[in-house]
Amino acid sequence: MGIEKNLKYIREEYEAEVARLERLNNFIASAEFKTGTDDEQKKLLLEKQEVLAKYVSIIAEQIKYDMKKVQDTEYIVENYEDIEGKYFDK
């Protein structure tokens, strides 16, 4: 799979996981969480929130890395003389 195609899937995954994290954060901030959730559930949901936040940050780092690779690849030129010969009149 090419890096551009991989980036597309990673971005989709990132958006989905951010939405999950936002829903979880909203629930944790709600009155239902504070009053209607027992201590064990609270503990597990807070752990889930921590892990999900870490996962989202890892995906973001992967996107940054892949985007940098794409940008670096776009500017790699092996033979400047070929470019001058094709695109510039001497």
C-alpha positions as CSV (number, residue, x, y, z in Angstrom):
1,M,0.0,0.0,0.0
2,G,1.3,3.4,-0.9
3,I,2.0,5.9,1.8
4,E,-0.6,8.4,0.4
5,K,-3.3,5.6,0.6
6,N,-2.1,4.7,4.1
7,L,-2.4,8.3,5.2
8,K,-6.0,8.4,4.0
9,Y,-6.8,5.4,6.2
10,I,-4.9,6.7,9.1
11,R,-6.7,10.0,9.0
12,E,-10.0,8.3,8.9
13,E,-9.0,6.2,11.9
14,Y,-7.8,9.3,13.7
15,E,-11.1,11.1,13.1
16,A,-13.1,8.1,14.4
17,E,-11.0,7.7,17.5
18,V,-11.1,11.4,18.3
19,A,-14.9,11.2,18.0
20,R,-14.9,8.2,20.4
21,L,-12.7,10.1,22.9
22,E,-14.9,13.1,22.7
23,R,-18.0,11.0,23.5
24,L,-16.2,9.4,26.4
25,N,-15.0,12.7,27.7
26,N,-18.6,14.1,27.5
27,F,-19.9,11.1,29.4
28,I,-17.2,11.4,32.1
29,A,-18.1,15.1,32.5
30,S,-21.8,14.3,32.8
31,A,-23.9,14.1,35.9
32,E,-24.8,10.5,35.0
33,F,-21.2,9.5,35.3
34,K,-20.9,11.2,38.7
35,T,-24.1,9.9,40.2
36,G,-25.1,6.8,38.2
37,T,-21.8,5.0,37.8
38,D,-20.3,2.8,40.4
39,D,-16.7,3.1,41.5
40,E,-15.4,0.1,39.5
41,Q,-17.1,1.4,36.3
42,K,-15.6,4.9,36.9
43,K,-12.2,3.4,37.3
44,L,-12.5,1.4,34.1
45,L,-13.9,4.3,32.1
46,L,-11.1,6.6,33.3
47,E,-8.5,4.0,32.3
48,K,-10.2,3.7,29.0
49,Q,-10.1,7.5,28.6
50,E,-6.3,7.5,29.3
51,V,-5.5,4.7,26.9
52,L,-7.7,6.1,24.2
53,A,-6.1,9.6,24.6
54,K,-2.6,7.9,24.3
55,Y,-3.8,6.0,21.2
56,V,-5.1,9.2,19.5
57,S,-1.7,10.9,20.2
58,I,0.1,7.9,18.7
59,I,-2.0,8.1,15.5
60,A,-1.4,11.8,15.3
61,E,2.4,11.2,15.5
62,Q,2.1,8.6,12.8
63,I,0.2,11.1,10.5
64,K,2.9,13.7,11.1
65,Y,5.7,11.2,10.3
66,D,4.0,9.9,7.2
67,M,3.2,13.5,6.0
68,K,6.9,14.4,6.4
69,K,7.9,11.3,4.5
70,V,5.6,12.3,1.6
71,Q,6.9,15.9,1.6
72,D,10.5,14.7,1.7
73,T,9.8,12.2,-1.2
74,E,8.2,15.0,-3.3
75,Y,11.5,17.0,-3.2
76,I,14.0,14.2,-3.7
77,V,15.8,14.7,-7.0
78,E,18.5,12.4,-8.1
79,N,19.8,14.2,-11.1
80,Y,19.4,18.0,-11.4
81,E,20.9,17.9,-14.9
82,D,18.0,15.9,-16.2
83,I,15.5,18.4,-14.8
84,E,17.4,21.3,-16.3
85,G,17.5,19.5,-19.7
86,K,13.8,18.8,-19.6
87,Y,12.3,21.9,-18.2
88,F,14.7,24.8,-18.8
89,D,16.2,26.2,-22.0
90,K,19.9,26.6,-21.7
